[in-house]
Amino acid sequence: MKSSSSALGAIQPLTGGKLIVAAMLLALANFVVVLDMTIANVSVSNIAGGLAVSLSEGTYVITSYAVAEAICVPLTGWLASGFGTLRVFTTCMMLFGVFSALCGFADSLGILVAGRVLQGLAGGPLMPLSQALLMQIFPKEKRSTAMGLWAMTTLVAPVMGPVVGGYICDNMGWGFIFFINIPLAIVCSVVLLKLLRIFETTITKNKVDFIGLALLIVWVSALQIMLDEGKNYDWFESREVWTLLIIALVGFACFMIWELTHDHPIVDLRVFRHRGFAASVLTISLAFGAFNCSIVLTPLWLQNYMGYTAAWSGVTTAALGVLAVCAAPFAAKFSTKYDQRMLVFCGVGWLGLVTFYRSFGSTDMTHFQVSIPMLVQGIGMPFFFVPLTALALSSVDSKEVASAAGLMNFLRTLSGAMAVSIVTTAWEDRANILRNDLVDKIVLPEQILSTFGDSSEAGQAAVLHMFDQLLQSQAVMLATNHIFMVVSCAFAFAAMAIWLAPKPHKIVDTSTAH
């Protein structure tokens, strides 16, 4: 079955106003999807309070979206070839708006998480498809401009997410962080469907690896649920956690065997035979997991224990991206001139070094003492992402570039989601342990209590309450420092892992990897 459009090679790129409008809307679509990865980071406290759930349960809003998006990415190529690139893009964009409305109107955590899962499934194909369509509508000599626009929205969106989310939560309510997607989804899908109709791709009938897809969903979901719910079930003291772990391990083993022996696997695991790709994926999984931990933990700490509003914690977290945007052009330029392994090593090492510095924080830190290290840390971000992508894709055969890009994106997103689940649980557990240790070491004789003024029973109760809050804040600060120290070690391992890759001998145009 063929689409009614002529061959893509005979179609002339857009020009003038049509090109500007189409490019801006495609960039906006990509921006919105990436924005939703981080817009909820500073909103977790508001969502948890509004739905009467714990902070660790509130982080399901982040992980559910990320995991669903990661699962859907490997299907992008099959969907585009089977239904047409433009048709899939506009349908996913419209569904993204519908499921955003479901999230905004949710009155329970279950409905919100379900909405986020559906939102992630719809958003998964939008990033690679927006990139593909940008490449089609721009003249060949201006495709670098198209990729620059796409890369800029990808880089700016995570920076803006905490700022936008914080402002909306403080002034409009957390539901509006999802409602803002609705008009954007309608405009992008309707206008682009009309403007880009002639760019619809040829439709081919392809078989989909349903068994591989089912196994992927089973083991990823079981593992994520185990990580999210483990603390509530006292981890391996419960039968439920053991059951989920067994399902995850068995599902993963079956998935590996099936995908390695199937003629048309949904995830081409054979690309791991390339040492450069395997080392790059190991590096990006460790580094992105560590990076995600820091950008999720920081606003939780600032809002709940440092007295920051959602908007102010968003502005503080956003400092991470300011110098990252400025350094991005240099990272792209250096990636074509110098050994990409050294650039990645320096970029990831810089992220780890600043995180190590941040592991010596205190409860009397000012806003600038929190934000300046994050501002400086952002320099390392583009030197981590840009050359690592180029190194990974230059390590595989030309026909494997698309599969390798999808697999790398899948593992990057999955590692980030799982790291968030682990670190939020570890942070709360560590804080409780440290608080108990501090309580055991503190003695409050009656004479100390009396020095605070009122010696009555009510006065002493107030003093004890003050001490309780002081102990809690100090325990959380120590726990936060501990987590940052562990995260810095993860960055260090990631920086060293890149040297497992051989020296690159070719450069791949990553703009064609979708």
N, C-alpha and C positions, 0 to 999 in steps of 0.2 A: 504494500500500500504506500502511495506517495502523497506528499502534500501537494497542494495545488500551485504552490509557488515554483518559480523557476529555480535552476541551480544557483546556489549561493555565489558561485564564482562569477556569475553574470550580473549580479546585483551591484549597483553603484552605491558607495557609502553615502550617508546623509551629509548635507551641507547646510550652512547658514543657521537660521533660527531653529529648524527641526533638529539639527545635530546638537545644538546647545541645550534645548529642552529635553531631548531624549537622554543625553549624557548626564544632565543634572538629576533627572528622575531615577536613572539607574544607579547613580552614585548615592542618591538619597535612600533608595531601597536597601542597598548594601549597608549604609550608615545605620538605618533603623534596626536591622537584624543584629548587627554587631553591638549597637547601643544596648539592646535588651539583654546582652550577656552581663553587663555591669550595672545597669540602671537599678537593679534590685539589690545590689550590694549594700548600699547605705539605707535601704528601705526594709531590711530584714527585721530590725527592731520594731519599726512601726507596724509591719505586717504581723509579727509575732504578738505584739500587744493588742492589735485590732481583732485578731482571731483567737486570742487567749491560748497561745501555744508557747513552748519554750523557744529560746534562741536557736538551739541546735535543730529543732523541728522547722524553724523558720528558714533555715538554709536549704531546705528541700526545694524552695522556690528557685534557687540558683542551680542546684545540681540536676534537678529534673529537666530543666530546659537544656542544659549542656549535654546531658546524656542522650536525650531524644534527638537533638540536633546531630550529635556525633553518629548515631545509628543511621540516620537518614542520608548522610553525606555519601556513603558508598552507592546509594541508589540513584544518585543524580544522573549519571551517564545513561543508565538504563531508562530512566523516566524521559530524559530528553530525546533519546533516539526512538523511543516507542510512542511518544505523544507530541513531540516537537518542543524545541527549546523555549520559544516564546509562549506557547500554550501552558507549559509547565510553570514557567516563571510567573505569568499573570495569575494563574490559578493559585499557586502557593502564596503569592502576595495577597490576594483577596482572602484566602483562608487564614493567613497570618493576622489580618485585621479582625476577622470573626472570632478567632480564638483569643485575641487580645481583649475583646469585649467580654468573653467568658471569664477571663482572669480578673478583669476589673470589677465585675459584678459578683465575684465569688464571696460567699458568706461562711465558708469553712475551708480548712486547710486542704481537705481532700479534693474539693472542687477546684481550688486554686492550683494545686499540683497537677491535677488532670488537665487543666487548661494550659499550664506551662508545658506539659509533655506534648500536647497537640500543637502548641505554638512552636515548639522546637522542631517537631516533625515538618511543619510547614516552612520554617525558616531555614532548615538545613540546606536545601538546594539553591536558595536565593543568592548566597555569596558566590559560588562558582558560576552560576548562570548569569548573574549581573556582569561578572568579569568577561564571560564568553560573548555576551551581547555587546558590550562596549568594544570589544575587539572587532566585531562585525560592522558596527555602524561608523567607525572611524576610518578614514583613509589610511593606507598602509604606512605612509610616511609620518602619520600623527599618532600611531598606536602607542608610542611611548608616553604621549600626553594622556591617552586614555588610561593607561596603567598607573600613571602618576596620580590621576584623579581617584582611581579605585583604591590605590594604596593609601592615599591621604585620608579618605573616609574610613578605611579600616584602622588606621592609626589614631585618628582623632576621636572616633566614636567611643572607645573604651575610656578615654580621658573625660569626655563629656558626660558619660553615663552617671558617675557618682554625683556630679554637679547638678544635672537635670533632675535626677532622682531625689536628691536631698532637697532641692528647692520645692519640687512638687509635693513631697511628703509634708514639709513644714507649712505649706500654704494652701494646699488643695486636697490632701488626703492621698494615701498610697494607691488607691484604685486608678488614679489619673496617670500613673506611670505606664499603665497599659492602654488607657483610653486615647492617649495621644497618638497611638499607632493607627487608629481606625481611619481618620481622614487621610493620612499619608498613604495607607494601603489602598484606599479607594482611588485616589488621584493617580498613583503610580500604575496600578493595574489597568485602569480604564484608558488613560492617555497613552501608555506604552503599547497597549494592545492595538490601538489605532495607528500610532506612528510607525511601529515596527512590524506591521503585518507582512511586509514583503521579505522580511528576514527570517521567516519561519523555516526551520530546517526540515530536511527529508525525514520521513517517518519510516522506520524499519521495524520489522517484527522480531524481537529478540526474546529469548528464553530468560527467565529470571530464576536465580538459584533460591527458591523458596525455602528449601531445607536449611541452606546456609544462613539465610536471613532469620529464620526461626531460631536457630541455634545461637546466632549473634544476640538476638533480643533476650533470649533466656539467660545466657550466662552473664551478660552485662547488667541486666535488670536485677538478677539475684545477687550479684556482687554489690551493686549500689544500694539495694535495700538492706543488705547485711551491714554495710558501713553506716547507713543512716540510722538504723534501728538497733544496732548492737548495744549501745549504751543503755537504752531503755529495757533491754532484755538481759542485762548483766553479762553481755558478751558470751563467752564460751561456757558459761554456767547454764545456759538455756538450750533446750532442744531446737528452738526455732532458728537460732544463729547457726548451729551445726548443720541443720537442714539446708539453709540457704547457702552455706559454704560448700556443701557437697554438690548441690545443684550447680553452683557456679563453676566448680572444678571439673565436674563431669561434663557440663555443657561446653566449657572451654576446650577440653580434650577432644570431644566429638567434633566441635567446630574446626579445630586445627586439622584433624584427620580428614574431614569432609572437604574442606577448602583446598587442601593440598593434593587431593586426588580427583576433584571434580574438574571437568573439562572447561566449564564456564563459571568459575567461582565468583561470588558477589564481592569478595575481598581477595585480591590476588596476593597471597602470602609468599609467593615465590620471589617477589622482589627483595626479600630479606637475604637472598643469597649474595647480594651485593654488599660488601663490607662497609662501604661508605654510606649507603642508605641506612643500614642497620645501626651504625654508630650515630648517625644524625638523628634518627628516631629516638634512640635511647637518650640522647642529649636533650632533645626538645621535650620529651616526656618528663624527664627529671626537672628541667629548668622551668617549663611552663607550670608544672604542678607546684613547684616552690613559689613561683611568681604569683599564681592564683591564690595561694595561701596568704601571702602578704597583703594583697589588695582586698581580700575578704575580711581578714582578721582586723586590719587597721580601723575601718569604720565601726566595727562592732565594739572594739575597745574604746574608741574615742567617744562614741555615743553613750555607752552604758556605764563607763567608769571615769571618764574625763570631763563629762558635762557638756560635750559638744552637741549642737543640734544636727539633724540629718543634713541640712544644707551646708553647714560649716564643715562637717566631717567630709562631705563630698568635695568641697573646694580644697581641703587639705590633701585628700587622696589624689585629686586631679593634678596636683603639682607633679606627680610622677610622669605625666605625659607632655609637659611643656617643652622641656629640652629634648625629649624623644622626637617630637615633630621637627625640631630644628636640626637634629643630627641625622634624620632619615636620609636626606639626599647624599650626605657624605658616606653613609653606610652602603648605599647602592653603588656609588662611584668606586669606593675602595674594593667592593666585592669583585669587580672585574679586573682589578690590578694586583691585588695581594692575595696571599694564601688565605682562603676562607676559613680554614681551621684556626689560624691565629686570631682572626677577627672575632670568631665565635668564642674562642677561649677568653679573649680580653673582655668581650661584652658580657658573657655570663659571669666571668670572674669579678667584674666590676659590680654587677648586681649582688653577688654574694658578699663582696667586701663591705658594701654600704649596709646590707642587711645585718652583717656581723656588728657594725657600728651601732645599728639601731637596737641591738640586743642588750644595751646597757642603759635603757631608759629609766625614768623615774616619774613618780606621780606629780611632781611639781614642774614638769616640762611645759614650756610655753608653746604657743602655736608655731612660731618660727623654728623652734628646736625640733618639732615634729615634721614640719613640712619641708624645710631646707634639705635634709638628707634625702627625702623622697624626690625633690626637684633634681638634685644631683644624680640620684640613682637612675633617673630616666634616660641619661645619656647612653647607658648600656643597652637599652631595649632594642633599638634598630640594629645595633651591631650583633645582637643575638638572633633576631628574626630573619633579617634580610639575607646575610651570607649563609645561614644554616639552611634556608629553603633552597638556595642556589646549589649548595653543596650536595644536599640530599638528592635533588632531581638530576644533577649532573652525574650521579653515580649509577643510574639505571639506564637501560636501553631506551632508545627514542620511543619505541612503541609502548613502553611501560610508564612513561612520564605521567599520564593521566591517572593511572591506577595508583602509582606511588604517591602522587599529590593527595588523592582522596584518602589513602590509608594513613598518611602522615597527619592529615587534618583530623581524622577520626581518633587516632591515638593521642594527639595533642589535647583535643577537647575532653576525651575520656579521662586522661590523667589529671587534667585540671579539676574536673568534677569530683573525682574520687579523692583527690588531695584535700579539697574543701571539706568533704565529709569527715575525713580523718582528723584534720587539724582543729576543727571546731569542737569535736568530741574530746580530743587530747587537751585542748586549751581549758575547757571547763573542768575536766578531771584533774588536771595539774593544779588548777586554782584551788580546788577543794582540798587536795592533799597538802598544799602549802599553807592553806588557811588553818588546817588542823595542826600542822607543825608549829605555826606561830602561836596558836592558842595554848598549846602545851608548854610553851616557853615564857608565857607572860603571867606575872603575878600582880594582882591588884589589891593590895592591903587596904584596909579601911582608911588609913591615914592618907593614902594617895587619892582615894575617892573624895575625901573631905576637902582636899586642896582645890577642888573644882567648884567649891561654893556650897550649895545646898546639900546638907548631909541627910536630908529626909529620904524616905524610900523612893519617892518619885524622882528626886534629884539624882540619886545614885543610879536609878534605872535609865535616866537620860544619859548619864556618863557612860554607862555600860553600852548603851545603844551607839553612842559616838565611837567608842572603842571598837565595837563590832564592825561599823562601817569602815573605820580606818584599817582594821585587819583585812577586811574583804578587798579593799582597794589595793593594799600592798600585795596581797596574795595574787590578785589578778595581774598586777604589774610584773611580778616575778614570773608568773606563768607566761605572760606575753613575751618577756625577755627570753625565756626558755624556748618558746616556739620559734622566735626569730633566730636564735642560735642554731636550732635544728635546720631551719630553712636555709641558713647560710651554708651549712654543711652540704645540703642537697645541691645548692648552686655549685659548690666546690667540686662535688662528684660529677656534676653535669659538665663543668668546664674541662675536667680531665678526660671525660668519656669521649670528647670530640677527637682526641688524638688516636683513637682506635680506627678512625677513617684514614684511608690512604690519601696521599696528596692528589688533589683534583687536577685533571688534565684537559677538561673541557668546560665550557660555560653553556648552560641551558637557559633559553628564554622562558622564564617562569610565567610570563603572561599568557602562554598557551596551555598551561597546566590547569585544567578545570575538570 
